[in-house]
Amino acid sequence: MAIGFVLVSHSKDAAHAVAQLAAEMAPDVHCVPVGGNTDGGFGTDVTQVIDACDKVEDTCERVIVMADLGSARMAAEMAVEAGANASDGTPRRVMGPGPFLEGTVSGTAAAQGGARLAQVVRAIASSLQYWRDYKLPEKETTPASSVDGFQTQVMVVDDAGLHARPAAVLAQRIMEEPVNILINGVAGDSMMEILLLGVQKGERVIVSSPDRGSEESVKRIAAAIAGGLA
């Protein structure tokens, strides 16, 4: 059972670079890179991703779709949902559950060695283990007050949503706060975590902190989001 890959990135160059790196490890595995929007700039195009999946399915029974950030992940998920089932009734297309570069290299290497779909998916997921084991330094918090935690909601006004520059600016501002701040429940000082939320313009997000004495910090971050980050 041949397994192929579709590599979806916001950047055409990034998608092709990862495909080239994978080809060094797995020269016989069919990989199709898809990156950028229809104008050649940064972004993703669902139609291109679906077309790439169709192309890989011409020679492969199964397709694993790898994606990097926010809208690329959403486009990949739509392409997976648009796929048909294999003869045994299971989906021909699946998402790769791991980081774009490391997961692609691990997965294609496993496929090159003749691994079956479940084994390839596990190889992709195993590439996360290093980062799971990595211990981040704990953020210092303000002295305790009489109130435990605080949260509020705010609408995202940036045209790019919480993608690209707005996500970077937001993560940087949150790093400067003396308490831990979450955006929709994920670490707000991580640009990657924010990007993976896929928040679009006009959507509301919850800004929160579990720490005591966090109200002013949460309100500052909410005000920054409401005022525009880019």
DOROBA-915546 format. One line per 2 residues: number of its first residue (from 1); for each residue x, y, z of C-alpha. Coordinates in nm, 2 decimals, m for minus. Layout:
NUM = X,Y,Z ~ ... .
# end
This chain:
1 = 0.00,0.00,0.00 ~ 0.18,0.32,m0.12 .
3 = 0.16,0.62,0.11 ~ 0.21,0.97,m0.03 .
5 = 0.23,1.31,0.13 ~ 0.10,1.66,0.06 .
7 = 0.29,1.93,0.24 ~ 0.09,2.25,0.30 .
9 = 0.26,2.57,0.41 ~ 0.20,2.94,0.41 .
11 = 0.52,2.97,0.21 ~ 0.58,2.81,m0.13 .
13 = 0.96,2.81,m0.06 ~ 0.91,2.65,0.28 .
15 = 0.68,2.37,0.14 ~ 0.94,2.30,m0.14 .
17 = 1.23,2.30,0.10 ~ 1.07,2.05,0.33 .
19 = 0.98,1.83,0.03 ~ 1.35,1.84,m0.08 .
21 = 1.47,1.75,0.27 ~ 1.22,1.46,0.29 .
23 = 1.34,1.34,m0.06 ~ 1.69,1.31,0.08 .
25 = 1.56,1.06,0.34 ~ 1.29,0.90,0.14 .
27 = 1.35,0.93,m0.23 ~ 1.08,0.68,m0.33 .
29 = 0.80,0.85,m0.13 ~ 0.57,1.07,m0.34 .
31 = 0.55,1.42,m0.18 ~ 0.37,1.72,m0.34 .
33 = 0.44,2.06,m0.18 ~ 0.17,2.33,m0.18 .
35 = 0.25,2.68,m0.05 ~ 0.14,3.04,m0.08 .
37 = m0.18,3.19,m0.21 ~ m0.30,3.22,m0.57 .
39 = m0.11,3.55,m0.61 ~ 0.22,3.40,m0.51 .
41 = 0.23,3.56,m0.17 ~ 0.21,3.41,0.17 .
43 = m0.11,3.22,0.25 ~ m0.30,2.90,0.15 .
45 = m0.55,2.80,m0.11 ~ m0.78,2.52,m0.04 .
47 = m0.83,2.43,m0.41 ~ m0.46,2.39,m0.46 .
49 = m0.44,2.16,m0.16 ~ m0.73,1.94,m0.28 .
51 = m0.57,1.92,m0.63 ~ m0.24,1.81,m0.48 .
53 = m0.42,1.54,m0.28 ~ m0.59,1.42,m0.60 .
55 = m0.26,1.41,m0.78 ~ m0.10,1.20,m0.50 .
57 = m0.40,0.96,m0.51 ~ m0.32,0.89,m0.87 .
59 = m0.03,0.67,m0.76 ~ m0.09,0.62,m0.38 .
61 = m0.36,0.44,m0.19 ~ m0.32,0.67,0.12 .
63 = m0.24,1.04,0.15 ~ m0.10,1.20,0.46 .
65 = m0.15,1.58,0.47 ~ 0.11,1.78,0.67 .
67 = 0.05,2.15,0.75 ~ 0.24,2.42,0.93 .
69 = 0.03,2.71,1.07 ~ m0.33,2.83,1.12 .
71 = m0.50,2.86,0.78 ~ m0.27,2.60,0.63 .
73 = m0.40,2.35,0.89 ~ m0.76,2.45,0.81 .
75 = m0.71,2.41,0.44 ~ m0.55,2.07,0.50 .
77 = m0.84,1.96,0.72 ~ m1.09,2.06,0.44 .
79 = m0.89,1.86,0.19 ~ m0.90,1.56,0.41 .
81 = m1.27,1.59,0.46 ~ m1.32,1.62,0.08 .
83 = m1.15,1.29,0.02 ~ m1.31,0.96,m0.05 .
85 = m1.28,0.63,0.14 ~ m1.05,0.34,0.05 .
87 = m1.19,0.00,m0.05 ~ m1.20,m0.11,0.32 .
89 = m1.42,0.19,0.41 ~ m1.15,0.39,0.59 .
91 = m1.05,0.75,0.47 ~ m0.78,0.77,0.20 .
93 = m0.66,1.10,0.34 ~ m0.55,1.17,0.70 .
95 = m0.38,1.46,0.88 ~ m0.02,1.42,0.99 .
97 = m0.02,1.47,1.38 ~ 0.31,1.63,1.42 .
99 = 0.53,1.93,1.34 ~ 0.56,2.03,0.97 .
101 = 0.93,1.97,0.92 ~ 1.02,1.70,1.18 .
103 = 0.69,1.52,1.13 ~ 0.73,1.51,0.75 .
105 = 1.09,1.37,0.77 ~ 0.99,1.11,1.03 .
107 = 0.68,1.01,0.84 ~ 0.84,0.98,0.50 .
109 = 1.13,0.79,0.64 ~ 0.89,0.54,0.79 .
111 = 0.70,0.51,0.46 ~ 1.02,0.46,0.27 .
113 = 1.09,0.16,0.49 ~ 0.76,0.01,0.40 .
115 = 0.56,0.09,0.72 ~ 0.19,0.08,0.71 .
117 = m0.04,0.38,0.76 ~ m0.08,0.35,1.14 .
119 = 0.30,0.30,1.18 ~ 0.37,0.61,0.97 .
121 = 0.12,0.82,1.17 ~ 0.29,0.71,1.49 .
123 = 0.63,0.80,1.35 ~ 0.50,1.15,1.27 .
125 = 0.35,1.18,1.62 ~ 0.68,1.06,1.78 .
127 = 0.86,1.37,1.65 ~ 0.67,1.57,1.91 .
129 = 0.83,1.38,2.20 ~ 1.14,1.60,2.22 .
131 = 0.93,1.91,2.27 ~ 0.70,1.74,2.52 .
133 = 1.01,1.66,2.73 ~ 1.15,2.02,2.70 .
135 = 1.09,2.21,3.02 ~ 1.01,2.58,2.99 .
137 = 1.11,2.82,3.27 ~ 0.83,2.92,3.49 .
139 = 0.72,3.28,3.47 ~ 0.74,3.48,3.79 .
141 = 0.41,3.60,3.92 ~ 0.30,3.90,4.11 .
143 = 0.24,3.88,4.49 ~ m0.08,3.71,4.58 .
145 = m0.39,3.92,4.62 ~ m0.75,3.84,4.74 .
147 = m0.87,3.75,4.38 ~ m0.78,3.42,4.21 .
149 = m0.75,3.47,3.83 ~ m0.94,3.69,3.59 .
151 = m1.08,3.66,3.24 ~ m1.25,3.87,2.98 .
153 = m1.37,3.84,2.61 ~ m1.26,4.07,2.33 .
155 = m1.31,4.08,1.95 ~ m1.02,4.05,1.71 .
157 = m1.01,4.35,1.47 ~ m0.69,4.29,1.27 .
159 = m0.75,4.19,0.91 ~ m0.51,3.90,0.95 .
161 = m0.69,3.78,1.26 ~ m0.44,3.63,1.51 .
163 = m0.21,3.52,1.23 ~ 0.14,3.63,1.12 .
165 = 0.24,3.97,1.26 ~ m0.06,4.02,1.50 .
167 = 0.02,3.68,1.66 ~ 0.39,3.78,1.70 .
169 = 0.31,4.12,1.85 ~ 0.05,3.96,2.09 .
171 = 0.29,3.69,2.21 ~ 0.56,3.96,2.27 .
173 = 0.33,4.18,2.47 ~ 0.22,3.89,2.68 .
175 = 0.58,3.79,2.76 ~ 0.62,4.14,2.91 .
177 = 0.34,4.08,3.16 ~ 0.43,3.96,3.51 .
179 = 0.16,3.68,3.51 ~ 0.06,3.39,3.29 .
181 = m0.19,3.48,3.03 ~ m0.39,3.25,2.81 .
183 = m0.57,3.31,2.48 ~ m0.86,3.07,2.44 .
185 = m0.69,2.85,2.69 ~ m0.35,2.82,2.53 .
187 = m0.02,2.98,2.63 ~ m0.04,3.35,2.52 .
189 = 0.34,3.40,2.52 ~ 0.37,3.13,2.24 .
191 = 0.33,3.26,1.89 ~ 0.29,2.91,1.76 .
193 = 0.01,2.83,2.01 ~ m0.17,3.15,1.90 .
195 = m0.13,3.07,1.53 ~ m0.27,2.72,1.57 .
197 = m0.59,2.86,1.71 ~ m0.67,2.99,1.36 .
199 = m0.86,3.30,1.49 ~ m1.01,3.52,1.22 .
201 = m1.10,3.88,1.21 ~ m1.44,3.94,1.39 .
203 = m1.41,3.64,1.62 ~ m1.41,3.68,1.99 .
205 = m1.13,3.53,2.21 ~ m1.11,3.48,2.58 .
207 = m0.81,3.64,2.75 ~ m0.75,3.49,3.09 .
209 = m0.50,3.42,3.37 ~ m0.51,3.17,3.65 .
211 = m0.29,3.39,3.87 ~ m0.38,3.61,4.15 .
213 = m0.35,3.98,4.09 ~ m0.38,3.93,3.71 .
215 = m0.68,4.16,3.63 ~ m0.48,4.46,3.51 .
217 = m0.25,4.24,3.29 ~ m0.55,4.07,3.13 .
219 = m0.72,4.40,3.07 ~ m0.41,4.54,2.91 .
221 = m0.38,4.25,2.67 ~ m0.75,4.26,2.59 .
223 = m0.72,4.63,2.51 ~ m0.43,4.57,2.28 .
225 = m0.63,4.31,2.09 ~ m0.93,4.54,2.07 .
227 = m0.71,4.83,1.94 ~ m0.54,4.62,1.67 .
229 = m0.20,4.46,1.69 ~ m0.05,4.51,1.34 .
# end
